[in-house]
């Protein structure tokens, strides 16, 4: 009897029911659990597309479909590095997307180091030819992520430039702000007719180690093994669905995220959360009563490897009138700022959106909205846009690493994002103003 009484007392302390996760959290959890990493052009990305169509259909979206396109395929292989002289020790690194491969036996060569990308570019070719080149180029933390554009250049362009100048391989400090032994990957680009060389990023602590070894002044040598491979043309595609509006002539409200991820983590903050946020917000608008404009969600494919999905969407839909093109693709931090790119006749709408978001503690920022990678071409062609800027102070701690996983997502932050997106989408999708036309 005593045991029964204790059990009954314990049961009384439990909640009668657990609060159901939001649609945004459910999408993020489902995509990262039931699909996981979704490297573009792989079977996993194909499973993600099928998963997305089923999910959007089940949520009540109309005409959920896949719009296919083809991309150049690439997959990761073995990744090992070890300083062999003067102080032997292993290093942790990861290949950059579209990296070339070392010979099957690896490379064993001298390492030449440069503290910045500018120093590397200024060095004579003779200092680089036939060697493993390392560039430090340390990125700092910023709320708006603005440093990524300039510091990311060493990853995007550095390997190709090094190959043109005769380097045997190219290593960088990870483009990230953490101090974990988890390297940050990301795609690199090769100039026309340049043969890809091995290219990789060291984790920040391992980059520190390499730089300390170099500071001793002795010649450094390294064994490097990278065995990625190009797989030829591979299928990819966008997933698109709509919540029909009551006025088909009023233009589309396009909200986007990207469905693919890189392969080290499960793509939670980049960009499963974005897909959850825009989808949840669109549903909340529609559930409050049919909106004037059709809301279209774009879960873009192959963003990480070259924004192929955004390009395919633009080519397929550029003739359709877009009243808005906006994207969520900067993680899961709280929204702190809004920016606009609207037609001259939409000043009243801008004021209404700014006022609604100010009530949520979100201020209006200077400068024009850009829309995001997957809708950038639509915005460049004149589609209006609104940016809901997330706090990126810690985004580049996780970005493109194995640490991009569901446990890093804060439900309260996601709910704040959804609330802001819902307020904005409700006002735009129901706005009486004419929005199609050149935005500025």
C-alpha positions in Angstrom: 0.0 0.0 0.0 2.8 2.3 0.8 4.3 1.8 -2.7 0.9 2.5 -4.4 0.6 5.7 -2.4 4.0 6.8 -3.5 3.3 6.1 -7.1 0.0 8.0 -6.9 1.7 11.0 -5.4 4.3 11.0 -8.1 1.7 10.8 -10.8 0.0 13.8 -9.4 3.1 15.9 -10.0 3.2 15.1 -13.7 1.6 17.3 -16.3 -1.7 16.0 -17.7 -0.3 16.3 -21.2 2.9 17.5 -22.9 2.6 20.6 -25.0 2.8 19.7 -28.6 5.8 21.1 -30.6 5.1 23.9 -33.0 4.9 23.0 -36.7 8.3 24.8 -37.1 9.9 22.6 -34.5 8.2 19.4 -35.8 9.5 20.1 -39.3 13.0 20.7 -38.0 12.9 17.6 -35.8 11.4 15.4 -38.6 13.8 16.5 -41.3 16.9 16.1 -39.2 15.7 12.7 -37.7 14.0 11.0 -40.6 16.3 12.2 -43.3 19.4 13.6 -41.6 22.3 15.1 -43.7 21.1 16.1 -47.2 24.1 16.7 -49.4 22.9 17.9 -52.8 22.9 15.4 -55.6 22.8 12.4 -53.3 20.2 9.8 -52.4 19.6 11.6 -49.1 18.6 14.8 -50.9 16.2 12.8 -53.0 14.6 11.3 -49.8 14.3 14.8 -48.4 12.4 16.0 -51.5 9.9 13.1 -51.1 9.7 13.7 -47.4 9.0 17.4 -48.0 6.2 16.8 -50.5 4.4 14.4 -48.1 4.8 16.8 -45.2 3.5 19.9 -47.1 0.6 17.9 -48.4 -0.3 16.6 -45.0 -0.1 20.1 -43.6 -2.8 21.3 -46.1 -0.7 22.9 -48.8 -1.9 22.7 -52.4 0.0 21.3 -55.4 3.0 20.2 -53.5 5.5 19.1 -56.2 9.1 18.6 -57.1 10.6 20.7 -59.9 13.7 18.8 -60.9 17.1 20.0 -62.3 20.6 18.5 -62.6 23.8 19.5 -60.8 27.4 18.4 -60.8 27.8 15.7 -58.1 30.6 15.5 -55.5 31.1 13.3 -52.5 33.5 13.3 -49.5 36.1 10.6 -49.0 38.9 10.0 -46.4 40.3 13.0 -44.7 43.6 12.8 -42.8 46.5 15.2 -42.0 49.6 15.0 -39.9 52.5 17.3 -39.3 55.6 15.1 -39.8 58.3 17.7 -39.0 59.5 19.4 -37.0 56.9 18.3 -34.3 54.9 15.3 -35.5 51.2 15.4 -34.6 47.8 14.7 -36.2 45.4 17.5 -37.3 41.7 17.5 -37.7 40.4 18.9 -41.0 37.6 18.4 -43.6 37.6 18.7 -47.4 35.9 21.8 -48.9 33.1 21.0 -51.3 34.3 20.3 -54.8 37.9 19.7 -53.5 40.2 17.8 -55.7 41.8 14.6 -54.4 45.4 13.7 -53.3 47.0 10.6 -54.7 45.7 7.4 -53.0 48.9 7.4 -51.0 48.5 11.0 -50.0 50.9 13.9 -50.3 54.0 14.5 -48.2 55.2 18.0 -48.7 56.5 21.2 -47.2 53.9 23.6 -45.8 54.1 27.3 -46.4 51.9 29.5 -44.1 50.3 33.0 -44.6 48.5 34.9 -41.8 45.9 36.4 -44.2 44.4 36.0 -47.6 46.0 39.3 -48.6 49.4 38.0 -47.6 48.9 34.9 -49.7 47.9 36.9 -52.7 50.9 39.1 -52.4 53.4 36.3 -52.1 55.5 35.4 -55.2 54.5 32.2 -57.1 57.9 30.7 -56.3 57.0 30.6 -52.6 53.9 28.6 -53.3 54.6 26.3 -56.2 54.7 22.6 -55.4 53.8 23.2 -51.7 50.9 22.8 -49.3 49.6 26.3 -48.8 47.9 27.3 -45.5 46.1 30.6 -45.0 45.0 31.8 -41.5 42.5 34.5 -42.2 40.6 34.5 -38.8 36.9 35.6 -38.9 35.4 37.5 -36.0 31.9 37.2 -34.5 29.3 39.7 -35.7 25.5 40.0 -35.0 24.6 40.4 -38.6 27.1 37.9 -40.0 28.6 40.6 -42.2 32.1 39.3 -41.8 31.3 36.1 -43.7 31.2 37.7 -47.0 34.8 39.0 -46.9 36.3 36.2 -44.9 34.5 33.5 -46.9 36.4 34.6 -50.0 39.4 32.5 -48.9 37.3 29.4 -49.0 35.4 30.3 -52.2 38.3 31.6 -54.3 41.5 30.6 -52.6 41.9 27.0 -53.8 41.4 28.0 -57.4 43.9 30.8 -57.2 46.4 28.5 -55.4 46.0 25.9 -58.2 46.6 28.6 -60.8 49.8 29.5 -59.0 51.1 26.0 -58.8 50.3 25.0 -55.2 49.9 21.2 -54.6 47.2 21.7 -52.0 45.4 24.4 -50.1 44.4 24.5 -46.5 42.6 27.3 -44.6 41.6 28.1 -41.0 37.9 27.2 -40.8 35.5 30.0 -41.6 33.9 29.9 -38.2 33.9 31.6 -34.8 34.0 28.6 -32.5 37.0 27.0 -30.6 35.9 23.4 -31.0 37.9 20.7 -32.9 35.2 20.6 -35.5 36.2 21.9 -38.9 33.8 24.0 -41.1 33.3 22.8 -44.6 31.7 24.8 -47.5 31.9 24.8 -51.2 34.8 26.2 -53.2 34.7 27.4 -56.9 37.2 26.6 -59.6 37.9 29.0 -62.4 37.4 27.7 -65.9 40.1 25.2 -67.1 41.6 25.0 -63.6 42.2 21.5 -62.4 41.0 21.1 -58.8 43.6 20.5 -56.2 43.1 19.1 -52.7 41.5 21.8 -50.5 40.4 21.6 -46.9 39.7 23.5 -43.7 41.4 22.9 -40.4 39.4 23.2 -37.2 40.2 26.4 -35.4 42.2 24.8 -32.6 44.2 22.8 -35.1 44.8 25.9 -37.1 46.2 27.5 -33.9 48.5 24.5 -33.5 49.8 24.7 -37.1 50.4 28.4 -36.7 52.3 27.8 -33.4 54.5 25.2 -35.1 55.2 27.6 -38.0 56.2 30.3 -35.5 59.1 28.2 -34.4 60.8 29.0 -37.7 61.7 25.4 -38.8 60.5 24.0 -42.1 57.2 22.3 -41.6 56.2 19.1 -43.5 52.8 17.4 -43.7 51.2 14.2 -44.8 47.8 15.0 -46.3 45.2 12.5 -47.6 41.9 13.7 -49.2 39.9 11.3 -51.4 36.7 13.1 -52.5 35.4 12.4 -56.0 33.3 14.1 -58.6 30.3 11.9 -59.5 29.1 13.6 -62.7 25.6 15.0 -63.3 23.2 14.2 -60.5 19.5 14.8 -60.0 18.4 17.6 -57.6 15.2 19.7 -57.4 13.1 22.2 -55.7 10.0 21.4 -53.6 7.2 24.0 -54.1 3.7 24.2 -52.7 1.0 26.9 -52.3 -1.7 28.2 -50.0 -4.1 29.7 -52.6 -5.3 33.3 -52.2 -8.6 34.7 -53.0 -7.2 37.2 -55.6 -5.1 35.3 -58.2 -4.2 38.6 -59.9 -2.6 40.1 -56.9 0.8 38.4 -57.2 2.6 35.7 -55.4 4.1 35.9 -51.9 7.2 33.7 -52.1 8.8 32.5 -48.9 11.9 30.3 -49.2 14.4 28.2 -47.3 16.8 25.5 -48.6 16.1 21.8 -48.2 19.6 20.5 -48.8 22.4 20.6 -46.3 26.1 19.9 -46.1 27.1 16.4 -44.9 28.9 16.8 -41.7 25.9 17.6 -39.5 22.2 17.1 -39.9 21.4 20.5 -41.2 19.3 21.7 -38.3 20.1 25.4 -38.3 21.2 25.4 -41.9 18.4 25.2 -43.0 15.8 22.9 -41.5 14.8 25.7 -39.1 14.3 28.0 -42.0 11.9 25.6 -43.7 10.0 25.1 -40.4 9.8 28.9 -39.8 8.4 30.0 -43.1 6.0 27.0 -43.4 4.6 27.5 -39.9 4.1 31.2 -40.4 2.4 30.7 -43.8 0.0 28.2 -42.2 -0.9 30.5 -39.4 -1.8 33.3 -41.8 -4.0 31.0 -43.9 -5.7 29.5 -40.8 -6.9 33.0 -39.7 -8.8 33.3 -42.9 -8.0 33.0 -46.6 -5.5 35.6 -47.5 -5.7 37.9 -50.6 -2.5 36.7 -52.2 -1.3 33.1 -52.8 1.5 32.2 -50.5 4.1 30.0 -52.2 6.7 28.1 -50.2 10.0 27.2 -51.9 12.1 24.5 -50.2 15.1 25.0 -52.6 17.5 22.2 -53.5 21.2 22.4 -54.0 21.8 25.8 -52.3 24.9 24.8 -50.5 26.8 23.7 -53.6 26.0 26.7 -55.8 22.5 28.1 -55.3 21.3 25.8 -58.2 17.8 25.7 -56.8 17.4 29.5 -56.7 18.6 29.7 -60.2 16.2 27.0 -61.4 13.3 28.7 -59.6 14.1 32.0 -61.3 14.4 30.5 -64.7 11.0 28.6 -64.3 9.0 31.4 -62.6 10.5 34.7 -63.5 7.6 35.6 -65.7 5.1 35.2 -62.8 4.2 38.4 -60.8 5.8 38.3 -57.3 4.5 40.6 -54.7 7.2 39.5 -52.3 10.3 37.3 -52.2 11.7 36.6 -48.8 13.9 33.8 -47.2 14.9 32.4 -43.8 18.4 31.0 -44.1 20.5 32.3 -41.2 20.0 29.8 -38.5 17.7 29.8 -35.5 18.6 33.0 -33.6 16.0 35.6 -32.6 14.9 38.2 -35.2 16.2 41.6 -34.1 15.9 43.8 -37.3 13.7 44.2 -40.4 14.8 45.7 -43.7 12.7 46.6 -46.7 12.9 46.7 -50.5 9.4 47.8 -51.6 7.9 49.9 -54.5 7.4 53.6 -53.9 3.6 53.1 -53.6 4.0 50.7 -50.6 5.2 53.2 -48.0 2.0 52.6 -46.0 2.6 48.9 -46.0 6.2 49.4 -44.9 4.9 51.5 -42.0 2.4 48.8 -41.0 4.9 46.0 -41.0 7.5 48.1 -39.1 4.8 49.0 -36.5 3.7 45.4 -36.1 7.3 44.2 -35.7 8.2 47.0 -33.3 5.5 45.7 -31.0 7.6 42.5 -30.9 10.8 44.4 -30.1 12.1 44.2 -33.7 13.5 47.5 -35.1 13.8 48.8 -38.6 17.3 48.7 -40.0 19.1 50.9 -42.6 19.8 49.7 -46.1 17.8 47.6 -48.5 16.6 44.0 -48.1 18.3 41.5 -50.3 16.0 38.5 -49.8 18.5 35.7 -49.4 20.4 33.4 -51.8 17.5 31.4 -53.2 15.3 34.4 -54.0 18.2 36.7 -54.8 17.6 36.6 -58.5 13.9 37.3 -58.1 14.8 40.4 -56.0 17.4 41.5 -58.4 14.8 41.3 -61.2 12.6 43.7 -59.2 10.5 41.5 -56.8 9.8 43.3 -53.5 11.5 41.9 -50.5 11.5 42.1 -46.7 14.4 40.7 -44.6 13.8 39.5 -41.1 17.3 39.6 -39.7 18.2 36.9 -37.2 20.9 37.3 -34.5 23.9 35.6 -36.0 26.3 36.1 -33.1 26.7 32.4 -32.6 25.6 31.1 -36.0 29.2 30.6 -37.2 30.0 28.5 -34.2 27.9 25.8 -35.8 27.8 26.7 -39.5 28.8 23.8 -41.8 30.1 21.6 -39.0 29.2 18.3 -37.4 27.7 20.4 -34.6 24.7 21.6 -36.7 22.2 19.3 -35.0 18.7 19.5 -33.6 19.8 19.8 -30.0 21.1 23.3 -30.8 17.7 24.7 -31.7 15.9 26.8 -29.0 12.1 26.4 -29.3 11.5 29.8 -27.8 13.7 31.4 -30.4 11.9 29.5 -33.2 8.6 30.7 -31.8 9.8 34.3 -31.9 10.8 33.8 -35.5 7.5 32.3 -36.5 5.6 35.1 -34.7 7.6 37.8 -36.6 7.2 36.0 -40.0 3.4 35.5 -39.3 2.9 39.2 -38.6 4.8 40.2 -41.8 3.2 37.7 -44.0 -0.3 38.5 -42.8 0.2 42.1 -43.7 1.8 41.6 -47.0 -0.4 38.8 -48.2 -3.5 40.9 -47.4 -2.2 44.3 -48.4 -4.5 46.3 -50.7 -1.4 48.0 -52.3 -0.2 47.0 -55.7 3.2 45.4 -55.0 4.3 44.0 -58.3 6.9 46.2 -60.1 10.4 47.5 -59.6 11.3 47.6 -55.9 14.0 49.8 -54.4 
